[in-house]
Structures are given as structure tokens and as C-alpha cells.
Amino acid sequence: MRPLSLRSLRRLVVAATLVASFVAPARSGAQAPAAATQPAAPSLPFNPATYVPQVILPLLHTPQVQAELGIEGAKLAQLEQLFATVDGDWWRARNLPPAEQRAAITKVEKAVKTWLTGALPRERLVRLADLERRAQGGRVLLREDVAEVVGLEPAQQEKLLAAARATESAAAALGRVFQSGGGQGDLEKAALLAARERELKLPGDLLSEEQQKEWRRIVGAPFDTVTLDRIYPMAPELAPSATWINAKPLALAGLRGKVVILHFYAFECVNCQRNLPIYAEWHRAFADKGVVVIGVQTPETEAEKDSGNVIAAAKEAGIDYPVVFDGDSATWKAWGNTMWPTVYVIDQQGYLRVWWQGELNWQGAKGDEVIRTAVEKLLAGKADAEPAAATPRQPGPATK
């Protein structure tokens, strides 16, 4: 097992840095890192623009926004072809340092915006700009163009930036606790929630009535960005492999219409072994309901690089769902995967919905329930019809 942050709690950290519309509930497991060294505190940038969420890609992946912009039929097919080309870069960017991540996402956004400019009429592009500003919440006020339109004074801008930096600092402190394995971080969580609340409240206290009016104007007609659910990329395709167990070679593109539960594992990994009975139970429970469970065996040790060993281990473990041997780690790299075990849920249209890193039931975690609930919602057609769970509030202009 590779050491990694406690991702289930890390979602709370992410909530401090992303607009609430695009914060997912707890979607990964608690794994104790191997080392308990406290990471150094990174310095935070002073450039206000670096704190503004990049929301174009999540917005455009949602059926609701696609409908709002009139993207349907042939245009939707073209857009999804583009997603299939660029979404891998967007997904893998999550592992990059913040500055590099922002640059990588900006590059993908540019490609998508180029397509949009040729595909949509001007009024739809204007509407998308409105939705982008709305989804960026209170941090949109850190944008230079927005600050000018709203008429923010330098002192107001400084206070907004200070609030954003305070939230980021609290989030980073909590993240360091998780990375070091130094406890549950109760004090750091409380500090983060307090910083977030102060940031949420500040624009209402700071802006004049006229400034609030301008803010309302530039976010356009009302639109609920908070409960949008399908906000992640299309799942990367499986790399070709000569070794499949319990199935002929499969491609995710050929499984459209089905929910896919994809898990990365290594057969000598103890944490992976503890998850296997849960995967088997999902296979038994959902196989006849339109769900396909696929294991991706990516080697961590020398023994796991031998396909014969992989086949024997799968047989010994009683695995009876499809498994692909990812001997050259090509699928691992395409997914930007970072640890064993990790499990992903892919919807009927091929989009990532939920993931969990680590043991599903580590120290009382309920990862199996998170995954099962996500699968059941997709099978019931409710994934885009119900509000996303545990979505924190987003700062926005006061409505009248």
C-alpha cells in the first residue's frame, strides 16, 4: 500500500478551496500513512486569481448545464468526443502541485472554449459566462474583471483575499495532519470550519447595497449550481492487455448503458485483500441489474509482475468477475491512480461519479456504503435528480 492522505476527510479540505457546487461528499477511505513526519507548511500565493475556482469543466459535464446551453443531439455527441480526448489530462491534473494543476486545467479549458466558440451562438456563450461567475461563489470577487464591475475598493479586495488565504491555510493545516497520520485533526477541522464560515459571511458584510446589486447582475438569471452531481471527467479507457481473467478483453466504451465498478489492486497487498470480499458481494448483488465489476491488477511487487501468479492468486481468492492484468501499469498511468486499493464508480454514460481510496472499512469507515449508495442511485436514475449529499454552502450575492 502506498501512503496517502486520508481522502475521506480530505474532502473537507477540498471544500475550503473549491466552490461548493463541485465539492463531493466523502468518497475515499482512511488509510494510515507509513510515516508520521509532519510535512512542511507551504507558502500561500498572494495573487487573488489563484484562489478563484476553475469551474468551466465541471459545469459543462453536467446534463443540466448542457440543457441550459442548448447542447444536444449532434452537438452533444461532438462535445463528448472532445471530452474523450481531453478529460484524461483534466483527471490526471488532480495529482499535480497547485500551480501546475491550474495550468493543466487552463489548457484543457482553452480547448473546450475553442470548441464552444464555434458551436454555440453568442447568447449561449454569455449565459455560460454567467454560470461560471455564479458557480465561483464569493471567490469570483477576487477576479480583477469582476472586482472592477462591482466597484470593489482596494481595502475590500484585501479583506476578501485575506479571508480566502485564511481558509486555505486552515485547509492546508488539516491536510498536513492527515498526511502525517497524527490524529483525527479535530482542532484543525474546527479551525477550517470557522475560517470557511467567516469567508462565507464576509461579502454580505463587506459589500454595499449597490455592489451587491452589481454582483447579482453579473451572475445572470437564477440557476442552481450547488446540487449539480455529474461534475467529473469521462473515465479513461482501459489499456490493451493480453491477459484477462474470467472474460474476453473488455473496453469501457463497450459497456455504455451499464454501471461499472472498477477497482485497482495488487494481490499481495493486504489492504487490497481485505476489500476483495466486498467487491465479490457487489458482483453477486448487482450483476443481473446492469452492473459490471472489473478488477485491474497493477503490480507493486516483483511477484505481481508475473501474469501466471496473478491468475493463480485470482483463482485462489475466488474472484469470478473480470480482471485485467495491467502488467506495464498503462491503465494505472492513464487513470493517474496513486494507491492500492482504489475503487471507482462509472455511470452508464461513461463518466466518473464516485471513488474511494484505501480499505473500504478502515477504522470504522463506511466506504462500502458510499459505493453501494452511488450505484443504487445510478441504477434508479436518481443520480442527477437528487441534491448531492453533504454539500457545503457557497457564498453568493444576496437575493431580493
C-alpha positions in Angstrom: 0.0 0.0 0.0 1.3 3.5 -0.8 0.9 6.1 1.9 -1.6 8.8 1.1 -3.7 11.4 2.9 -7.0 10.3 4.5 -9.1 11.2 1.5 -12.4 10.8 3.2 -11.6 13.7 5.5 -9.6 15.4 2.8 -12.9 16.2 1.1 -13.3 18.7 3.9 -10.0 20.3 2.9 -11.1 20.4 -0.7 -14.3 22.1 0.3 -12.3 25.0 1.6 -10.7 25.6 -1.8 -13.4 24.8 -4.3 -16.7 26.3 -4.9 -19.4 24.3 -3.1 -21.0 23.2 -6.3 -18.1 21.0 -7.1 -17.3 19.5 -3.7 -18.2 15.8 -3.4 -19.1 14.1 -0.2 -16.6 11.7 1.4 -15.5 9.4 -1.3 -12.4 7.6 -0.1 -11.1 5.6 2.7 -9.0 6.2 5.7 -5.5 4.8 5.4 -2.8 5.3 8.0 0.3 6.6 6.3 3.5 4.7 6.8 5.5 7.7 8.1 4.4 10.2 10.8 6.6 13.0 9.7 4.8 16.4 9.7 5.0 17.9 6.2 6.3 21.5 6.0 3.7 24.2 5.7 3.7 25.6 2.1 3.6 29.3 1.5 0.3 30.6 0.0 0.3 32.8 -3.1 -0.8 36.4 -2.9 -2.2 36.5 -6.4 -6.0 36.7 -5.9 -6.7 34.9 -9.2 -5.1 31.7 -7.9 -8.0 31.3 -5.3 -10.8 31.6 -7.9 -12.2 28.1 -8.7 -11.9 26.7 -12.2 -15.4 25.6 -12.8 -15.9 25.5 -16.6 -15.2 21.8 -17.0 -17.4 20.6 -14.1 -20.2 22.8 -15.3 -20.0 21.6 -18.9 -20.1 17.9 -17.8 -23.5 18.3 -16.2 -26.6 17.4 -18.1 -28.4 20.4 -16.5 -25.8 22.9 -17.9 -25.7 21.2 -21.3 -29.5 21.6 -21.5 -29.3 25.2 -20.3 -26.9 25.9 -23.2 -28.9 24.0 -25.7 -26.2 21.4 -26.2 -28.0 18.3 -27.5 -28.1 15.9 -30.4 -25.1 16.2 -32.8 -23.6 19.0 -30.8 -23.6 16.9 -27.6 -22.0 14.0 -29.4 -19.3 16.3 -30.6 -18.7 17.6 -27.1 -18.5 14.1 -25.7 -16.0 13.2 -28.4 -13.9 16.2 -27.2 -14.3 15.1 -23.6 -13.0 11.7 -24.6 -9.8 13.4 -25.9 -9.1 15.9 -23.2 -10.7 14.5 -20.0 -7.7 12.3 -19.2 -5.5 15.3 -18.9 -8.0 17.0 -16.7 -8.3 14.0 -14.4 -4.6 13.4 -14.1 -4.1 17.0 -13.2 -5.5 16.3 -9.8 -2.2 14.9 -8.7 -0.1 17.9 -9.7 1.1 20.7 -7.4 -1.4 23.6 -7.3 0.3 25.9 -9.8 0.9 23.1 -12.3 -2.6 21.8 -11.8 -4.1 25.2 -12.5 -2.0 25.5 -15.7 -3.0 22.0 -16.9 -6.7 22.7 -16.3 -6.4 26.0 -18.1 -5.0 24.2 -21.1 -8.0 21.8 -21.2 -10.4 24.7 -20.7 -8.9 26.5 -23.6 -9.5 23.5 -25.9 -13.1 23.3 -24.7 -13.7 27.0 -25.1 -12.4 26.9 -28.6 -15.0 24.3 -29.5 -17.7 26.2 -27.7 -16.9 29.4 -29.6 -17.6 27.6 -32.9 -20.5 25.6 -31.7 -22.7 28.0 -29.7 -24.4 31.3 -30.5 -23.2 34.4 -28.6 -26.1 34.4 -26.2 -25.3 30.9 -25.0 -21.7 31.8 -24.5 -22.8 34.8 -22.5 -25.0 32.5 -20.4 -22.1 30.2 -19.8 -20.0 33.1 -18.5 -22.9 34.0 -16.1 -23.0 30.4 -14.9 -19.2 30.4 -14.4 -19.4 33.5 -12.2 -22.3 32.2 -10.3 -20.6 28.9 -9.6 -17.4 30.6 -8.4 -19.4 31.9 -5.4 -17.8 34.6 -3.3 -14.4 34.0 -4.7 -15.5 35.4 -8.0 -14.9 38.8 -6.3 -11.2 38.0 -6.4 -11.3 38.2 -10.2 -10.0 41.5 -11.5 -12.7 42.0 -14.1 -15.5 41.3 -11.5 -13.9 43.5 -8.9 -13.9 46.4 -11.4 -17.5 45.9 -12.4 -18.7 45.5 -8.8 -16.6 48.6 -7.8 -14.6 47.0 -5.1 -12.3 49.3 -3.1 -8.7 48.1 -2.5 -9.4 47.7 1.2 -12.4 45.4 0.4 -10.3 43.3 -2.0 -7.6 42.9 0.6 -10.1 41.6 3.2 -11.6 39.2 0.7 -8.1 37.9 -0.2 -7.1 37.6 3.4 -10.3 35.5 4.1 -9.5 33.2 1.2 -5.9 32.8 2.3 -7.1 32.1 5.9 -9.4 29.3 4.7 -6.6 27.8 2.5 -4.2 28.0 5.4 -6.6 26.2 7.7 -7.2 23.6 4.9 -3.5 23.0 4.5 -3.1 22.6 8.2 -5.7 19.9 8.3 -4.2 18.2 5.2 -0.8 18.0 7.0 -2.4 16.3 9.9 -3.9 13.7 7.6 -0.7 13.2 5.7 1.3 12.7 8.8 -1.1 10.3 10.5 -1.1 12.5 13.5 -4.6 12.0 14.7 -8.1 13.0 13.6 -7.4 16.7 13.4 -10.3 17.8 15.5 -8.8 21.2 16.3 -7.8 21.7 12.6 -11.2 20.8 11.4 -12.8 23.2 13.8 -10.4 25.9 12.6 -11.2 25.2 9.0 -15.0 25.3 9.5 -14.6 28.6 11.4 -12.5 30.1 8.6 -14.9 28.9 6.0 -17.9 30.5 7.8 -16.0 33.8 8.1 -15.3 33.7 4.4 -19.0 32.8 3.6 -20.2 35.7 5.7 -17.7 38.4 4.6 -19.1 39.5 1.2 -22.5 40.2 2.8 -20.9 42.3 5.5 -18.4 44.0 3.3 -20.3 45.0 0.1 -22.6 47.9 -0.1 -26.1 47.5 -1.4 -25.1 48.9 -4.8 -22.2 46.5 -5.0 -24.5 43.6 -4.1 -26.8 44.7 -6.9 -23.9 44.6 -9.4 -22.9 41.2 -8.2 -26.4 39.8 -8.7 -26.5 41.3 -12.1 -23.3 39.7 -13.4 -24.3 36.2 -12.3 -27.3 36.3 -14.5 -30.7 34.5 -14.1 -31.0 32.1 -11.2 -29.6 28.6 -11.7 -28.8 26.0 -9.0 -25.2 25.1 -9.3 -25.0 23.7 -5.8 -26.7 20.4 -6.4 -25.1 19.5 -9.7 -23.8 15.9 -9.5 -22.1 14.8 -12.7 -19.1 17.0 -12.3 -16.1 14.7 -13.0 -14.4 13.6 -16.3 -15.2 10.7 -18.5 -13.4 7.6 -17.3 -10.1 6.9 -19.0 -10.2 3.8 -21.2 -8.6 0.6 -20.2 -5.2 0.0 -21.8 -4.9 -3.1 -24.0 -3.7 -6.3 -22.2 -3.1 -9.8 -23.4 -4.2 -11.2 -20.1 -7.8 -11.1 -19.0 -9.3 -13.4 -16.3 -12.9 -14.5 -16.3 -13.7 -12.6 -19.5 -12.6 -11.7 -23.0 -11.0 -8.3 -23.3 -13.4 -5.5 -22.4 -13.4 -1.8 -23.2 -15.3 0.8 -21.1 -16.7 2.3 -24.3 -18.3 -1.1 -25.0 -20.0 -1.0 -21.6 -22.2 2.1 -22.1 -25.6 1.6 -20.6 -24.1 -0.3 -17.6 -22.7 0.9 -14.3 -19.1 -0.1 -13.9 -17.3 -0.6 -10.6 -13.6 -0.6 -11.4 -11.0 -1.4 -8.7 -7.2 -1.3 -8.8 -5.5 -3.9 -6.6 -2.3 -5.9 -6.1 -2.8 -9.4 -4.9 0.0 -9.3 -2.3 -1.4 -6.0 -0.8 -3.1 -6.8 2.5 -5.3 -3.7 2.2 -6.5 -4.9 -1.2 -7.2 -8.4 0.1 -9.5 -7.0 2.8 -11.6 -5.3 0.1 -12.0 -8.4 -2.1 -15.0 -9.9 -0.3 -16.9 -6.6 -0.7 -16.2 -6.5 -4.4 -17.4 -10.1 -4.7 -20.6 -9.2 -2.8 -21.2 -6.3 -5.2 -20.7 -8.6 -8.1 -23.3 -11.1 -6.7 -25.8 -8.4 -5.8 -25.7 -6.2 -8.9 -24.5 -8.4 -11.8 -28.1 -9.1 -13.0 -29.1 -5.4 -12.6 -26.7 -3.8 -15.1 -23.5 -3.5 -13.1 -20.1 -4.8 -14.2 -17.3 -5.2 -11.6 -13.8 -5.1 -13.1 -10.5 -5.6 -11.3 -7.3 -4.0 -12.6 -4.3 -5.9 -11.2 -1.4 -3.4 -11.4 1.8 -4.9 -9.9 3.5 -3.4 -6.9 6.0 -6.2 -6.2 8.1 -8.4 -8.5 5.8 -11.4 -7.9 2.8 -9.4 -9.1 4.5 -8.7 -12.4 4.1 -12.4 -13.4 0.7 -12.9 -15.1 0.8 -16.6 -14.0 1.0 -15.5 -10.4 -1.9 -13.0 -11.0 -4.1 -15.7 -12.5 -3.3 -18.2 -9.7 -4.0 -15.6 -7.0 -7.3 -14.6 -8.5 -8.4 -18.2 -8.6 -7.3 -18.8 -5.0 -9.2 -15.7 -3.9 -12.3 -16.9 -5.6 -12.6 -13.9 -7.9 -15.2 -14.7 -10.5 -15.7 -11.2 -12.2 -13.5 -9.9 -15.0 -9.9 -8.9 -14.1 -7.3 -7.4 -16.4 -3.6 -7.7 -15.8 -2.1 -4.3 -16.1 1.5 -5.6 -16.2 3.0 -2.4 -17.7 0.9 -0.1 -15.4 -0.5 1.6 -18.6 -4.1 1.7 -17.2 -2.7 2.9 -13.8 -0.9 5.7 -15.5 -3.8 6.6 -17.7 -6.0 7.0 -14.7 -3.4 8.8 -12.6 -4.0 6.3 -9.9 -1.9 6.7 -6.8 -2.5 3.9 -4.4 -3.7 0.3 -3.9 -6.6 -0.3 -3.4 -8.7 2.3 -5.1 -12.3 1.7 -6.4 -14.2 3.9 -8.9 -17.8 4.1 -10.0 -18.5 4.9 -13.6 -22.0 5.8 -14.8 -24.0 4.4 -17.7 -22.6 7.2 -19.9 -19.0 6.6 -19.0 -18.5 9.4 -16.5 -16.7 9.1 -13.2 -19.1 9.6 -10.3 -17.5 8.3 -7.0 -14.2 6.9 -5.9 -12.7 5.5 -2.7 -9.0 5.1 -1.9 -7.9 2.6 0.7 -9.7 -0.1 2.7 -13.4 0.4 2.5 -14.0 -0.3 6.2 -10.7 1.0 7.6 -11.1 2.0 11.3 -14.9 2.2 11.0 -15.1 3.9 7.6 -18.2 3.1 5.5 -16.7 3.1 2.0 -18.8 0.1 1.1 -22.0 2.1 1.9 -20.8 5.1 -0.1 -20.1 3.0 -3.2 -23.3 0.9 -2.9 -25.4 4.1 -2.5 -23.9 5.6 -5.5 -24.5 2.5 -7.6 -28.1 2.2 -6.4 -28.8 5.9 -7.3 -27.4 5.4 -10.8 -29.5 2.2 -11.3 -32.6 4.1 -10.1 -31.9 7.1 -12.4 -31.6 9.4 -9.4 -28.0 10.5 -9.6 -28.8 13.7 -11.4 -32.2 14.2 -9.9 -31.4 14.5 -6.2 -29.2 17.0 -4.4 -25.6 15.9 -3.8 -25.1 14.9 -0.2 -23.0 16.9 2.3 -22.6 19.9 0.0 -21.4 22.9 1.9 -22.9 26.3 1.5 -21.5 28.6 -1.1 -21.0 32.4 -0.7 -23.1 34.3 -3.2 -24.8 37.6 -3.7 -27.8 38.3 -1.5 -31.1 37.8 -3.4 -34.1 40.1 -3.3 
